[in-house]
Amino acid sequence: MAAGTYSPGLEGVIAGATNLSEIDIEKSQLVYRGYNVHELAKEGGFEETAYLLLYGELPTRAQLDGFNSQLASERSVPDYVYDVMAKVPKGAHPMDQLKVGVAALAPSDPDYEVGPLDHDANVRKAVRMTAKMGAIAANGWRVAHGQDPIQPDPSLNTAANFLYMLKGEKADDYTVATLNTSLVLYAEHGYNASAFCARVTVSALSDIYSGVVSAIGTLKGMLHGGANEKAMAMLMEIGSPDKAEQYVKDALAQKKKIMGFGHREYKISDSRSGIMGDMGHEIARRKGDTKWTDIADVVERTIKQEKGLFPNVDFPAAYTYYLLDIPIPLYTPIFAVSRITGWCGHIIEQLDNNRLIRPKCIYEGEKLRPYVPVDQR
């Protein structure tokens, strides 16, 4: 790309360097710090992935045990945070609640007064937010619906605790495993909109919590994290498998955007969607209810035939979360429960070698004009 060339949406523009993840377009492969996300999802778990993203290497058994203990000890959220979240007007989107919760949480951090360039303090803050994000999301939903918050269970991992705090009862092993897998798949994804937004915020030497609040606001958008909610809304609008093909053809004829399909960074497929789709289909089989996966299969097949587009991870995540009986407005907050690790990794990376992110723009307004006094206009 020639110097000074404008690229709408910064498409193709190299805005920085990272050690966190690599998206191999040719192989449609996603790698976290050198590890294929498929292996991390199938062989590891979210806590191992979080450790990898925050510390740079997969943990030993002793390191993982210590990290899990640290997360367990940090999961509780101060009562005042839930009090503040409960005052958010009824009907607010949970992502707005999440922003409020994280912003309110910041002053309670033991390292609140430590400057933004302290690497070790930033890592400690990142671990605390990783521990607390699930509680804020789950209990935020509860307080918004007039229920009391549930304290996390130190014996449960991130996925199991989220489900426990949301529903007030422990989930079965496969349900936990399914959510756990989705957290691994959503944890990090290069210079996506929310990660880049977080880096821009902290590049001004704001703090890590402010960077995360900025990222949450960006993730809320339906072209980013909100796509999974819109995808499920589409499946519900279709209603039955026999209506799916015509629905898609009509939508395409009207040039409507089909949420959950295509991706700027992938040309062949999204490597994460197959893993998530397999688990969604297995959940449907176990529940004896394949309605939503049947609709999804027709939608996927029709869009591939008509437009050559592939599903991204948001599409199977939508029906999988629905089959797990998770409220649709919580789909994007779950994304944040996972992506907090990637966001914090990017924030720490930015602050470790900081330079203010301040690009140029092309001015297309009026040329210099003389000022005319108000009475003469």
N, C-alpha and C positions, 0 to 999 in steps of 0.2 A: 504494500500500500504506500503510495507516494506521500511524502511529507506534506502536511497541511490538508490532506484529503479528508472530507467529512464522511463518516459512516453512521447512518441513522441507527440508534440503539447501540452504538459502539460495536456493532457486529464485526468480528474479525480484528478488532483493535486489541493489541496487547497492552494491558493496563498494569501489569505487575508480574511478579514471580512468586511461586509458592512451593513448599515441600509437602503440602497436605494431601493433594489428590491429583490424579491425572485422568483425563478423559481421552481414550484412544478412539478417535472417530472411525478409523479404518476397521478396527476390530470390534467396535461397539462395546468397549470394555472400560469399566471404571475401577481405578486402583487407588487405595488409600495408603500412602507412604510405602508404596512398593508391593502391597498385598491386594490381590484380586478380591473385589467385594463379594463375589460368589463364595469364595472360601471363608471369608469372615462371617458371612451370613449363615452358611451351612455348618461350619465347624466351630465357630466362636460364639460371640454374643455381644450385646450392646456395651457392657462394661469393659470388655477387652478392647472393643473398637474405640470407646471413649478414651481409654488410657493411651492407646496408640496415637490418636489424634492430638492429645494434650502433651504427651511426653516424648513422642517420636519413635517408640519401639513397642512391640507387643510385650506385655508383662510376663515375668516368671510367675510360677504358682504363688510364691511368697508375696510378690508385688501385687498380684491380682487380689489376693486375700486382704492385703493391707488397704488397697484401693476400695474394695467392697466395704470394708469396715469404715473407711473414711466417708464414703457416700452414705452409709447407714446412719452415721453419727451426725451428718449434715442435712438430712432430708426434712426435718421439721422446719416449719415456717413460722415466724413470729405471729402471734394472734393479731397484732395491729394491721398486718398486711391483709388478712382476710376481712378485717373490719373495713378497711379502705375499699377493698374490692366489692364488698356487700353494698356500698353506697353508690356504685356505678348504676346509672338508670336501668330499669328493667327493660329487657329486650336488646341490650347492647350485645354486639358480637363477642364471643369468648376471646377473640384475638385482641380486642380493645381492653377487655378485662386483664388479659395477660400482660399487656403493656403497662397497665396501672400497677399490677402486682409486682413486676420486676422493678419498675421505677421506685415503688414504695419500699421494696426490699433493700435497695442499695445502701441507705444510711445505717442499716443494722449490721453490715459486713464489718468484721473486726479489722479489715484492712481498708476501710472507707477513706481514711485520711492519707493513705499512702499514694504517692504520685503515680501517674499512668505509665511511667517508663520503668517501673520496678518489675522485672520479669517474674521473680518468684511470687510476689504479691498477686500479679495477674493470674498466674497459674492457680494459686489458692482460691482466688475469686471464681475462676472458671470451674473448679471442682465443686465449689459450693452451689453455683448456679446449675450445674449438671445434676447435682443431687436434688435440688429444690424445684426444678422446672415442672416435673411431673406432678408434684404436690400442688403447686400453684394452679396448674391447668385443671386437675381433677377437682380440687376443693373449690376452685373458682366457679366451676359449674354448679357445685353443691350450694354454695352461698347465694348464687344468683337465683336458685330455685327454692330458697327458704330452708335449706338443710344445713345442719351443723357440719363443719369440717371434720374429717377423720384423720387421726394421727397415723403416720406411716408405720408399717411393721418392719422393724430392723432385720427380720429374717428373710424378707422378700427382696428381689432385685427390682430394677427400675420399672420394667414392664409389669410385673406382678403387683407392685405397689400402686402403680397408676390405676389398674383395674380394681384393686381392692379399695382404694380411696374413692374412686368414682362410684362403685356399686355397693360398698359396705360388706362385701363377701369375697372370699378368695376364689380366683378363677381356676379352671382346670389346667393341667399342664400344657395341653396342645394350644389352648387359647393364649396362654402366656408365651409359648414358643413362637406363635404366629406374630403377636405384637412385637416381641423381641426381635424377630427377623426384620420386621418393617423398620424398626428403629435403626438397625445396622444399615439398611439400604438408604435411609434418608439422612444419615449422619453428616455427609459432606459431599460437595459437588462443585469444586472449583470456584471460579469467580462468578457465581450466580448472583442474581440481583440483590438478595438480602445480605450475602457475605460481602459483596462489594460496598453496599451501603454502610455496613458496619465498619469496614476499613476506612471509608471516607470520614465517618464520624470521629473515629479515634485518631485519625491522622491530624486532626486539629488539636490533639492532646486532650480530648475529652476522655472520660473514664470508660472502663469495659462495660459497665451496666448501661451507660448511655448508648454505646455501640450496639448492644443487644436489643435495647428498646427500638432503635432505628431499624434493626433487622426484622424485628417482629412486625413493625408497621409495613415493611416491604413485603414480607411473606404473606401478609393478609390478602394481597391482591390476587384476583382470580387467574392472572396469567403466571402466577408463581405458585404459592402454596394453596391458594383457594381453589385450584383446579380440581382437587379430589372431591370437594363438596359439590361443585357444579357437575362433575361426572356422575355422581350418585343421583343428583336431582334429575339428570337426563334419563338415567335408567328407570327411575320411578315414573317419569313422564311417559316413557315408552310403555311400561306396564306389563307387557307379555312378549314372549319370543316371536310370536307370529306377526307382531307389529314392528319389530325392530328394523328389518331391512328397508321397508318403505319409509319409516321415520328418518333413517339416515339419508336415503336418497332425496327425500323432500328437503331435509335440512341443507344438504349440499347444493341442491338446486337453488335454494334461497340464499346461498353463500353464508350460512350460519356457521359459526365456529363450533366444532365438536371438541368439547373439553376432554383432556386426557390423551390426546393423540398428537404425534409429532414432537420434535424437540430440536431446538437450535443447535445443540451440541452433538446430536446423533444423526447419522444419515441412513443407517440400515435398521437399527433397532435400539431400544433402551435395554441394556443388559439386566437391569433390575426388575423389569416388568414380568419376565418369565418366572422368576423365583416367587414374586408376590402373587402372581396369578395361580401358580401351582398350589400355594397354601390356601388361597381363597377357594379354589375348587375342592380342596380336601375338606375345608370347613363346611362347605355346602353339602358334600357327601355325608359327612358325619352327622349333620343336622337333618339330613333327609329332605333338604329344601334347595333344589338347584335352579329355582326360578331366575334368580339374579345372575348367576353364572351363565345360564342358557341365553338370557338376553344379551349379556356381555359378549358371548361368543359370536352371536349373529352380528352385533354391532362391529366387533373387531374384524370379522371376515368381510363384511360389506365395505367398510372404509378402506381395507386393504385392496379390495377389488376395484373400487371406484376411484380412489385417490392415491393408492400406493403408500398410505401412511401407516405407521405402527403405533401401538399404545405405549405411552410412557408409564412410569411407575405409579402415577396418580390414578390411572384408570383401574387397575386391579386392586389398588389400595382402597379405593372407594367401596367396591362391593365386599371386599374382605372385612373392612371395619364395620360395615353394615351388618354382615353376618355374625360379627362379634358383639352385636347389640350396643355399639358405641354410637351416641347421638351424633348426627351429621355435623352440627356446628363445631364439634370437637375434633374433626379430622385434621384441620390445619393446626390447632394447638398441639396435637400429637406430633406433627411434623416438627414443631418448635422444640418439643421435649427431646427429640433426637438431634436436630440441627444445632442446638446450643453448643454441642461439641465442636462442630465445624466452624460456627461463628467465632467461638472463643479461640480456636486455633488460628483463625485468620487475624483476629484482633491482636493476639500475642505476637504473631509473626510481623504484623504491621508496626507495632510499637517497638519491637526489638531492633528495627532498622528503619525508623520512621522518616518519612518526608511528606509534607502536606500534599494531599491529592487536590490539585487545583488545575483542571484542564482549561483550555481555551474554548471559545465558542465563536461562531460566525454571526456577526451582527447583520440583521436583515431589515432593520427599522429605517425610519426616515433619516435622510442626511441632515447635516447641521442647518437649523432654521433660526431665524431671528425671533426673539421673544416679543410677543405682542401684549401690551397691557390689557388687563381683564376687561376694561370698559370699551376697548376697541375691537373685541373679538365678535 
